[in-house]
């Protein structure tokens, strides 16, 4: 048998439990059910991580875990509903995970993958486009390189819109996927009071003022300050460029302890979670930030530490980490589908159709 034939005959099961149903099932069992917070999301927009509180996030995690641990849904709550997937900025994971989530829930999709194929190419305003969207779908998912785009559409909308990334402003559903991954890793961090010795230290490689994923992640971490010993920002930027005016103060008022350092390796042995994202929207294009801030198999990572990355990755995250226990970034990408299933189900007011779904 050739090496190629052996490769083709390898089992397709994951090497660890990060892609199975055991962890989401354990999470669903650990969190008490309370559908009331999810009902408040019905028919509402999702624009900012600031809209969410602790209890709503916990219930979204629980519902996502139910979806992830149930191979086949007994009900398809979004049958007959249409999603307008409007991605005016290139995307792979975010667009596909939203569309996968909607399809898994039984809905239909209309996709826009290039702004040049819409009336925007003729100068049509976002307000007018919003008015047209009202007649064509039930929910809009919008990604744009323009930070103001989602806000420009709000006044004209009669259907919910979900922000899938707006310039350097925010990416709230990515942050939900990030925290959902942490919840599957350590459910006890999201169950209430956390003993001091159980609290985690999170290192974030990135620039909070210029990276939408980091900005939204920090806001959601502020909903769970009792679980976090410290957040360490690792950045090569000047001190006054890491945070927008008032940004750090807002996070500290939420209860987060923040520290900024400029070198990665000296702090790695103390970090329980390493969140790395070295790509940001700058001007009219994506740029890589933080030269020298990269992870490899030889990095001095703490035993048991996990790595998260919103992907797509570049040289900042070496592929030789993929087959190590530190790799939770693939599970993070997988979980994004299920947290978006939970969110979309809540927005379309179909919670009652899934809460009684029996476990398989």
KAGIZI-V710569 format. One record per residue. RES is the residue in one letter. PSI is psi in degrees with one decimal (* if undefined). D_FIRST is the distance of its C-alpha to the first C-alpha in whole Angstrom. Layout:
res: <RES;RES>
psi: <PSI;PSI>
d_first: <D_FIRST;D_FIRST>
This chain:
res: <X;X;X;X;X;X;X;X;X;X;X;X;X;X;X;X;X;X;X;X;X;X;X;X;X;X;X;X;X;X;X;X;X;X;X;X;X;X;X;X;X;X;X;X;X;X;X;X;X;X;X;X;X;X;X;X;X;X;X;X;X;X;X;X;X;X;X;X;X;X;X;X;X;X;X;X;X;X;X;X;X;X;X;X;X;X;X;X;X;X;X;X;X;X;X;X;X;X;X;X;X;X;X;X;X;X;X;X;X;X;X;X;X;X;X;X;X;X;X;X;X;X;X;X;X;X;X;X;X;X;X;X;X;X;X;X;X;X;X;X;X;X;X;X;X;X;X;X;X;X;X;X;X;X;X;X;X;X;X;X;X;X;X;X;X;X;X;X;X;X;X;X;X;X;X;X;X;X;X;X;X;X;X;X;X;X;X;X;X;X;X;X;X;X;X;X;X;X;X;X;X;X;X;X;X;X;X;X;X;X;X;X;X;X;X;X;X;X;X;X;X;X;X;X;X;X;X;X;X;X;X;X;X;X;X;X;X;X;X;X;X;X;X;X;X;X;X;X;X;X;X;X;X;X;X;X;X;X;X;X;X;X;X;X;X;X;X;X;X;X;X;X;X;X;X;X;X;X;X;X;X;X;X;X;X;X;X;X;X;X;X;X;X;X;X;X;X;X;X;X;X;X;X;X;X;X;X;X;X;X;X;X;X;X;X;X;X;X;X;X;X;X;X;X;X;X;X;X;X;X;X;X;X;X;X;X;X;X;X;X;X;X;X;X;X;X;X;X;X;X;X;X;X;X;X;X;X;X;X;X>
psi: <130.2;163.0;-34.0;-40.8;-40.1;-40.1;-40.2;-24.3;0.5;143.0;149.8;9.2;146.8;154.3;-20.1;-171.3;5.1;-20.5;5.3;-169.2;-4.6;-46.3;-47.8;-34.5;-41.9;-37.0;-45.8;-38.1;-29.5;-23.9;125.3;142.6;133.2;94.5;-12.5;-47.0;-33.7;-30.1;-26.3;-13.8;-11.4;130.7;21.6;157.7;154.0;102.4;-36.1;149.6;-20.8;-16.2;-12.9;142.4;176.4;-50.9;-37.6;-42.9;-44.1;-42.5;-32.8;-40.7;-41.7;-44.6;-40.2;-41.0;-36.4;-44.4;-44.4;-30.7;3.0;103.7;-38.6;122.8;141.5;-27.3;147.6;89.2;-17.4;18.0;129.4;-5.1;149.0;129.4;132.1;109.7;96.6;97.5;96.0;5.0;142.9;141.5;144.9;-67.7;-47.1;-47.4;-48.3;-35.4;-38.7;-45.3;-37.6;-43.7;-46.0;-43.6;-43.1;-25.7;0.5;3.5;172.5;159.2;138.7;124.8;139.1;116.3;4.7;119.7;-25.3;-15.0;5.1;179.0;-13.8;-31.2;-20.8;6.3;10.2;139.5;157.1;-31.8;-41.2;-37.5;-40.3;-41.2;-38.3;-41.3;-34.1;-31.6;-9.8;-21.4;-178.3;-25.3;145.0;135.8;120.4;130.2;134.7;147.8;-8.4;120.2;-29.1;-10.3;-49.8;-33.9;-33.9;-23.8;-17.4;-46.9;-29.6;0.7;139.1;3.8;156.7;148.2;142.0;126.6;114.9;24.9;116.5;96.9;-135.0;10.5;-72.1;164.4;72.1;-37.0;-25.0;-41.4;-36.4;-41.0;-37.2;-48.5;-32.9;-37.5;-43.9;-36.8;-37.3;-32.7;-47.4;81.2;-30.7;-19.2;-15.9;18.1;1.0;-140.2;137.8;128.7;143.5;-39.6;-12.9;-8.2;152.9;154.0;123.0;127.5;130.1;113.1;105.5;-178.2;106.7;-28.6;-14.8;-1.3;115.7;-34.6;-42.3;-41.1;-48.7;-38.4;-45.4;-39.1;-41.4;-33.9;-29.9;-12.6;-10.9;50.5;-25.3;-15.0;-6.4;120.7;-43.2;147.1;120.2;117.4;122.2;114.1;148.2;-0.3;160.2;152.3;-41.8;-0.3;-7.3;-32.7;143.5;165.6;123.5;-9.4;-47.8;-40.2;-39.2;-42.6;-37.7;-33.2;-30.5;-10.8;3.3;140.2;119.8;142.7;139.6;128.9;164.3;-8.2;139.9;-54.1;-38.3;-26.8;-15.3;-42.1;-14.3;-1.4;131.2;-31.7;131.7;115.5;116.8;131.3;110.8;19.5;130.5;155.3;118.0;118.0;-116.7;14.8;170.6;140.9;150.2;131.2;161.0;52.8;135.6;-10.3;87.3;157.9;138.3;176.3;-25.8;-0.5;145.7;64.0;144.9;141.9;128.8;-7.0;149.7;152.4;132.6;147.0;128.6;-14.0;148.9;150.0;161.6;-143.8;-11.1;-19.9;108.9;144.2;-15.0;-3.0;-10.1;-34.8;26.2;161.3;-13.0;-20.5;104.2;5.9;-28.5;-38.3;-33.8;-44.1;-39.0;-46.4;-22.5;-32.9;-45.0;-34.2;-32.9;-31.4;-45.0;-44.1;-46.9;-38.7;-40.1;-42.5;-37.5;11.4;44.6;24.8;-41.5;-22.5;-14.8;-16.8;-24.2;16.7;121.1;149.5;146.5;*>
d_first: <0;4;7;8;6;7;10;11;10;13;16;19;22;24;23;27;30;31;30;30;33;35;36;38;39;41;42;44;45;47;49;52;52;55;55;58;57;54;57;59;56;57;57;57;56;53;54;54;53;57;57;55;56;55;55;54;51;50;50;48;45;46;45;42;41;42;40;37;37;37;34;37;40;43;45;45;48;47;47;50;50;49;48;49;46;48;46;48;46;42;40;36;36;40;40;37;37;41;40;37;40;42;40;39;42;43;45;45;44;46;45;46;44;46;50;51;50;53;57;56;56;59;61;61;61;59;62;62;58;59;61;59;56;58;59;55;53;53;52;51;48;49;48;50;50;54;55;58;56;56;59;61;59;61;64;63;61;61;57;55;54;51;50;47;48;51;51;52;53;51;48;49;46;43;46;45;42;42;44;42;39;42;43;40;39;42;44;47;48;49;51;54;56;53;54;55;52;50;50;48;48;46;46;46;45;47;50;52;54;52;49;49;46;48;51;50;48;51;53;51;51;55;55;53;55;55;52;51;53;53;51;50;50;48;50;51;53;57;58;61;58;55;57;59;63;63;60;59;63;61;58;60;63;60;59;56;57;56;55;54;52;51;48;45;44;47;47;43;44;46;44;43;42;41;41;41;41;42;43;46;48;51;53;51;48;45;46;44;46;46;45;43;43;39;36;33;31;34;37;39;38;40;38;37;38;37;37;38;37;39;36;35;35;35;35;37;34;31;28;27;29;27;25;28;30;33;31;33;34;31;32;36;34;33;37;39;38;39;42;43;43;45;48;48;48;51;53;53;55;52;52;53;51;48;50;50;46;45;42;38>
